[in-house]
Amino acid sequence: MTAKRDVQENYRQVSEAPGRFTRRRRLTEKLFSIAHVPVLHIEITGKMETRTMPALAKNEDGTVPLVPVVNLDDGEAGLLIVPAVLLGVLEREVEYVGKKFELVRGEIVEGKNYRAVEVWELD
């Protein structure tokens, strides 16, 4: 137990040491989901893609639709796990890259295992 605590303390000292290391680039991507917040304001910055993520997927092939976005509330970039309602909107829209949307999470749909989601296009 002491060795683990020593490693944690050493890591804390290294990570807090100014000038000792310079971050080059972020290798992980932040995931956004309407399941975790009641309202999400986003700007879509790229084309939708599908990635294999069995832990998050609700379909048989283990894939999840993702779209690169910027959270307009805090400016943080990441990937949005696309809810089914937004997926339908994006499939109908020819040019959605650069558009801004508000996603509003609703109540759990009776008899279903998901929440209603409203999608609003923003100016």
Helices and strands as residue ranges (DSSP letters): H 2-16, E 31-32, E 39-44, E 49-52, E 63-71, E 77-81, H 84-92, E 100-108, E 115-122
